[in-house]
């Protein structure tokens, strides 16, 4: 693809995403539920479009797997509007569990650069333990699924640090967002003002920073190949 065309597409997708984020977060603050729901449907597709626009074909396994994670995230975003009744929450969690597993798969090759074997990993372990402990009294029969999801979420956040500081912050924000959802569902004492705004702010920022980190890691990995090709 022509680099100028690729750049224009990336700028257009980023601009559309920025406008949509403002609209969505504004709707959360205004408690305009229908606008918040509809605008949320398009967040992950636009992030995926940005990732496609800023990476070159053929795309690496990292980029392809993260696109899968964004697709499952999109399914999780739309599940509450597509499925009726109490099952909507379980479908949403199932979709996001698959998204976390895709992220873990994508980030696993970078584990040696992550905090996995460093003292900082203790902070992530403590965060997941405290989250599960806080949710356990109200989780009931969902305690085991909540534990499994918490472990996958923590693994994603830890492994995201292998792609650099930006992706690491993104993973931590994603962890914080899902922690607020879990506390809102299982802990009666967790009632922050405009909870939906904070959940979505950390979720959107987390996903966007993960995409930025993935694109940066992909460019870094492709550089030696580009240099080598130019030398021949």
C-alpha positions as a Markdown table, in Angstrom:
| # | Residue | x | y | z |
|---|---|---|---|---|
| 1 | Unk | 0.0 | 0.0 | 0.0 |
| 2 | Unk | 1.1 | 3.5 | -0.8 |
| 3 | Unk | 2.6 | 5.1 | 2.3 |
| 4 | Unk | 0.7 | 8.3 | 1.8 |
| 5 | Unk | -2.6 | 6.5 | 1.4 |
| 6 | Unk | -1.8 | 4.4 | 4.5 |
| 7 | Unk | -1.1 | 7.6 | 6.5 |
| 8 | Unk | -4.3 | 9.3 | 5.3 |
| 9 | Unk | -6.3 | 6.2 | 6.4 |
| 10 | Unk | -4.6 | 6.1 | 9.7 |
| 11 | Unk | -5.3 | 9.8 | 10.4 |
| 12 | Unk | -9.0 | 9.4 | 9.3 |
| 13 | Unk | -9.5 | 6.4 | 11.5 |
| 14 | Unk | -7.8 | 8.1 | 14.5 |
| 15 | Unk | -9.9 | 11.3 | 14.0 |
| 16 | Unk | -13.1 | 9.3 | 13.8 |
| 17 | Unk | -12.1 | 7.4 | 16.9 |
| 18 | Unk | -11.3 | 10.6 | 18.9 |
| 19 | Unk | -14.7 | 12.1 | 18.0 |
| 20 | Unk | -16.5 | 8.9 | 18.9 |
| 21 | Unk | -14.7 | 8.7 | 22.3 |
| 22 | Unk | -15.8 | 12.3 | 23.1 |
| 23 | Unk | -19.4 | 11.5 | 22.1 |
| 24 | Unk | -19.4 | 8.3 | 24.1 |
| 25 | Unk | -17.9 | 9.6 | 27.3 |
| 26 | Unk | -20.1 | 12.7 | 27.0 |
| 27 | Unk | -23.1 | 10.4 | 26.8 |
| 28 | Unk | -21.9 | 8.5 | 29.8 |
| 29 | Unk | -21.7 | 11.7 | 31.8 |
| 30 | Unk | -25.1 | 12.9 | 30.6 |
| 31 | Unk | -26.6 | 9.4 | 31.3 |
| 32 | Unk | -27.8 | 9.3 | 27.7 |
| 33 | Unk | -27.9 | 5.5 | 27.8 |
| 34 | Unk | -29.0 | 4.9 | 24.2 |
| 35 | Unk | -26.4 | 7.2 | 22.7 |
| 36 | Unk | -23.8 | 5.6 | 25.0 |
| 37 | Unk | -24.8 | 2.1 | 23.9 |
| 38 | Unk | -24.8 | 2.9 | 20.1 |
| 39 | Unk | -21.5 | 4.8 | 20.2 |
| 40 | Unk | -19.9 | 1.9 | 22.1 |
| 41 | Unk | -20.6 | -0.4 | 19.2 |
| 42 | Unk | -18.1 | 1.4 | 17.0 |
| 43 | Unk | -15.2 | 1.9 | 19.4 |
| 44 | Unk | -13.4 | -1.4 | 18.9 |
| 45 | Unk | -13.9 | -1.5 | 15.1 |
| 46 | Unk | -12.3 | 1.9 | 14.8 |
| 47 | Unk | -9.4 | 0.9 | 16.9 |
| 48 | Unk | -9.0 | -2.2 | 14.7 |
| 49 | Unk | -9.1 | 0.0 | 11.7 |
| 50 | Unk | -6.3 | 2.2 | 13.2 |
| 51 | Unk | -4.2 | -0.9 | 13.8 |
| 52 | Unk | -4.7 | -2.1 | 10.3 |
| 53 | Unk | -3.9 | 1.3 | 8.9 |
| 54 | Unk | -0.6 | 1.8 | 10.8 |
| 55 | Unk | 0.7 | -1.7 | 10.1 |
| 56 | Unk | 1.9 | -3.2 | 6.8 |
| 57 | Unk | 0.8 | -6.3 | 5.1 |
| 58 | Unk | 1.5 | -9.2 | 5.5 |
| 59 | Unk | 0.7 | -8.5 | 9.2 |
| 60 | Unk | 2.6 | -10.2 | 11.9 |
| 61 | Unk | 1.2 | -12.8 | 14.3 |
| 62 | Unk | 1.2 | -10.1 | 17.0 |
| 63 | Unk | -1.1 | -7.8 | 15.0 |
| 64 | Unk | -3.4 | -10.5 | 13.8 |
| 65 | Unk | -3.9 | -11.9 | 17.2 |
| 66 | Unk | -4.6 | -8.5 | 18.7 |
| 67 | Unk | -7.1 | -7.9 | 16.0 |
| 68 | Unk | -8.8 | -11.1 | 17.2 |
| 69 | Unk | -8.7 | -9.7 | 20.8 |
| 70 | Unk | -10.4 | -6.5 | 19.5 |
| 71 | Unk | -13.0 | -8.5 | 17.7 |
| 72 | Unk | -13.9 | -10.4 | 20.9 |
| 73 | Unk | -13.9 | -7.1 | 22.8 |
| 74 | Unk | -16.4 | -5.8 | 20.3 |
| 75 | Unk | -18.6 | -8.8 | 20.9 |
| 76 | Unk | -18.3 | -8.1 | 24.6 |
| 77 | Unk | -19.3 | -4.5 | 24.1 |
| 78 | Unk | -22.4 | -5.4 | 22.0 |
| 79 | Unk | -23.5 | -8.5 | 24.0 |
| 80 | Unk | -25.6 | -6.5 | 26.6 |
| 81 | Unk | -27.7 | -5.1 | 23.7 |
| 82 | Unk | -27.8 | -8.3 | 21.7 |
| 83 | Unk | -28.8 | -10.8 | 24.5 |
| 84 | Unk | -31.7 | -10.4 | 26.8 |
| 85 | Unk | -32.0 | -11.1 | 30.5 |
| 86 | Unk | -29.4 | -12.3 | 33.0 |
| 87 | Unk | -27.5 | -14.2 | 30.4 |
| 88 | Unk | -26.2 | -11.0 | 28.9 |
| 89 | Unk | -23.7 | -10.5 | 31.6 |
| 90 | Unk | -22.3 | -14.1 | 31.3 |
| 91 | Unk | -22.1 | -13.7 | 27.5 |
| 92 | Unk | -20.2 | -10.4 | 27.9 |
| 93 | Unk | -17.8 | -12.0 | 30.4 |
| 94 | Unk | -17.3 | -15.0 | 28.1 |
| 95 | Unk | -16.4 | -12.7 | 25.1 |
| 96 | Unk | -14.0 | -10.6 | 27.2 |
| 97 | Unk | -12.4 | -13.8 | 28.5 |
| 98 | Unk | -11.7 | -14.9 | 25.0 |
| 99 | Unk | -10.3 | -11.4 | 24.3 |
| 100 | Unk | -8.0 | -11.7 | 27.3 |
| 101 | Unk | -6.8 | -15.1 | 26.1 |
| 102 | Unk | -6.1 | -13.6 | 22.7 |
| 103 | Unk | -4.1 | -10.8 | 24.3 |
| 104 | Unk | -2.2 | -13.3 | 26.4 |
| 105 | Unk | -1.4 | -15.3 | 23.3 |
| 106 | Unk | -0.2 | -12.2 | 21.4 |
| 107 | Unk | 2.0 | -10.9 | 24.3 |
| 108 | Unk | 3.4 | -14.3 | 25.4 |
| 109 | Unk | 6.4 | -14.2 | 23.0 |
| 110 | Unk | 7.5 | -10.9 | 24.8 |
| 111 | Unk | 7.4 | -12.4 | 28.3 |
| 112 | Unk | 11.1 | -12.1 | 28.8 |
| 113 | Unk | 10.9 | -8.3 | 28.5 |
| 114 | Unk | 7.9 | -8.1 | 30.8 |
| 115 | Unk | 7.8 | -7.8 | 34.6 |
| 116 | Unk | 6.8 | -11.5 | 34.9 |
| 117 | Unk | 10.1 | -12.4 | 36.6 |
| 118 | Unk | 10.7 | -9.1 | 38.3 |
| 119 | Unk | 9.6 | -7.9 | 41.8 |
| 120 | Unk | 7.0 | -5.6 | 40.1 |
| 121 | Unk | 4.9 | -8.6 | 39.3 |
| 122 | Unk | 3.9 | -8.8 | 43.0 |
| 123 | Unk | 1.8 | -5.7 | 42.5 |
| 124 | Unk | -0.3 | -7.3 | 39.8 |
| 125 | Unk | -0.7 | -10.5 | 41.9 |
| 126 | Unk | -1.8 | -8.5 | 44.9 |
| 127 | Unk | -4.3 | -6.5 | 42.8 |
| 128 | Unk | -5.9 | -9.7 | 41.4 |
| 129 | Unk | -6.0 | -11.3 | 44.9 |
| 130 | Unk | -7.6 | -8.3 | 46.4 |
| 131 | Unk | -10.1 | -8.0 | 43.6 |
| 132 | Unk | -11.1 | -11.6 | 43.9 |
| 133 | Unk | -11.3 | -11.3 | 47.7 |
| 134 | Unk | -13.5 | -8.2 | 47.4 |
| 135 | Unk | -15.9 | -9.9 | 44.9 |
| 136 | Unk | -16.0 | -13.4 | 46.6 |
| 137 | Unk | -18.8 | -12.7 | 49.1 |
| 138 | Unk | -21.2 | -11.5 | 46.4 |
| 139 | Unk | -20.1 | -13.8 | 43.6 |
| 140 | Unk | -21.8 | -16.9 | 44.8 |
| 141 | Unk | -21.8 | -19.6 | 42.1 |
| 142 | Unk | -19.9 | -17.2 | 39.8 |
| 143 | Unk | -16.8 | -17.2 | 42.0 |
| 144 | Unk | -14.9 | -19.8 | 40.0 |
| 145 | Unk | -15.6 | -18.1 | 36.6 |
| 146 | Unk | -14.6 | -14.8 | 38.3 |
| 147 | Unk | -11.4 | -16.3 | 39.5 |
| 148 | Unk | -10.5 | -17.7 | 36.1 |
| 149 | Unk | -11.3 | -14.4 | 34.5 |
| 150 | Unk | -9.2 | -12.5 | 37.1 |
| 151 | Unk | -6.2 | -14.7 | 36.5 |
| 152 | Unk | -6.4 | -14.2 | 32.7 |
| 153 | Unk | -6.9 | -10.5 | 33.2 |
| 154 | Unk | -3.9 | -10.3 | 35.5 |
| 155 | Unk | -1.8 | -12.4 | 33.0 |
| 156 | Unk | -2.7 | -10.0 | 30.2 |
| 157 | Unk | -1.7 | -6.9 | 32.2 |
| 158 | Unk | 1.6 | -8.5 | 33.3 |
| 159 | Unk | 2.5 | -9.7 | 29.8 |
| 160 | Unk | 1.6 | -6.4 | 28.2 |
| 161 | Unk | 4.6 | -4.8 | 29.9 |
| 162 | Unk | 6.8 | -6.8 | 27.5 |
| 163 | Unk | 5.8 | -4.5 | 24.7 |
| 164 | Unk | 7.0 | -1.4 | 26.5 |
| 165 | Unk | 5.8 | 1.2 | 29.0 |
| 166 | Unk | 2.8 | 2.5 | 26.9 |
| 167 | Unk | 1.3 | -1.0 | 26.4 |
| 168 | Unk | 2.0 | -1.7 | 30.1 |
| 169 | Unk | 0.0 | 1.3 | 31.1 |
| 170 | Unk | -2.7 | 0.1 | 28.7 |
| 171 | Unk | -2.8 | -3.3 | 30.3 |
| 172 | Unk | -3.0 | -1.8 | 33.8 |
| 173 | Unk | -5.9 | 0.5 | 32.8 |
| 174 | Unk | -7.8 | -2.5 | 31.2 |
| 175 | Unk | -7.3 | -4.3 | 34.5 |
| 176 | Unk | -8.7 | -1.3 | 36.4 |
| 177 | Unk | -11.7 | -1.1 | 34.1 |
| 178 | Unk | -12.7 | -4.7 | 34.5 |
| 179 | Unk | -12.0 | -4.5 | 38.2 |
| 180 | Unk | -14.6 | -1.7 | 38.5 |
| 181 | Unk | -17.1 | -3.8 | 36.5 |
| 182 | Unk | -16.5 | -6.8 | 38.8 |
| 183 | Unk | -16.9 | -4.7 | 41.9 |
| 184 | Unk | -20.0 | -3.1 | 40.6 |
| 185 | Unk | -21.5 | -6.5 | 39.9 |
| 186 | Unk | -20.5 | -8.3 | 43.1 |
| 187 | Unk | -19.7 | -5.7 | 45.8 |
| 188 | Unk | -22.6 | -3.8 | 47.2 |
| 189 | Unk | -20.3 | -1.1 | 48.7 |
| 190 | Unk | -18.8 | -0.2 | 45.4 |
| 191 | Unk | -21.0 | 2.7 | 44.2 |
| 192 | Unk | -18.8 | 5.5 | 42.7 |
| 193 | Unk | -20.5 | 8.5 | 41.0 |
| 194 | Unk | -20.9 | 8.1 | 37.2 |
| 195 | Unk | -19.5 | 4.6 | 37.4 |
| 196 | Unk | -20.0 | 4.0 | 33.6 |
| 197 | Unk | -17.9 | 7.0 | 32.7 |
| 198 | Unk | -14.9 | 5.7 | 34.7 |
| 199 | Unk | -15.3 | 2.2 | 33.5 |
| 200 | Unk | -15.4 | 3.3 | 29.9 |
| 201 | Unk | -12.6 | 5.9 | 30.3 |
| 202 | Unk | -10.2 | 3.4 | 31.6 |
| 203 | Unk | -11.4 | 0.7 | 29.1 |
| 204 | Unk | -11.0 | 3.0 | 26.1 |
| 205 | Unk | -7.7 | 4.4 | 27.2 |
| 206 | Unk | -6.4 | 0.9 | 28.0 |
| 207 | Unk | -7.4 | -0.6 | 24.7 |
| 208 | Unk | -6.0 | 2.4 | 22.8 |
| 209 | Unk | -2.6 | 2.3 | 24.6 |
| 210 | Unk | -2.4 | -1.4 | 23.9 |
| 211 | Unk | -3.0 | -0.8 | 20.2 |
| 212 | Unk | -0.3 | 1.9 | 20.3 |
| 213 | Unk | 2.1 | -0.4 | 22.0 |
| 214 | Unk | 1.4 | -3.2 | 19.6 |
| 215 | Unk | 1.9 | -1.0 | 16.6 |
| 216 | Unk | 5.2 | 0.3 | 18.0 |
| 217 | Unk | 6.4 | -3.2 | 18.7 |
| 218 | Unk | 5.4 | -4.3 | 15.2 |
| 219 | Unk | 7.4 | -1.5 | 13.6 |
| 220 | Unk | 10.4 | -2.3 | 15.7 |
| 221 | Unk | 10.3 | -5.9 | 14.7 |
| 222 | Unk | 9.9 | -5.0 | 11.1 |
| 223 | Unk | 12.8 | -2.5 | 11.0 |
| 224 | Unk | 15.7 | -5.1 | 10.6 |
| 225 | Unk | 13.8 | -6.7 | 7.7 |
| 226 | Unk | 13.3 | -3.4 | 6.0 |
| 227 | Unk | 17.0 | -2.4 | 6.4 |
| 228 | Unk | 18.1 | -5.8 | 5.1 |
| 229 | Unk | 15.8 | -5.6 | 2.1 |
| 230 | Unk | 17.1 | -2.2 | 1.2 |
| 231 | Unk | 20.7 | -3.4 | 1.3 |
| 232 | Unk | 20.2 | -6.1 | -1.3 |
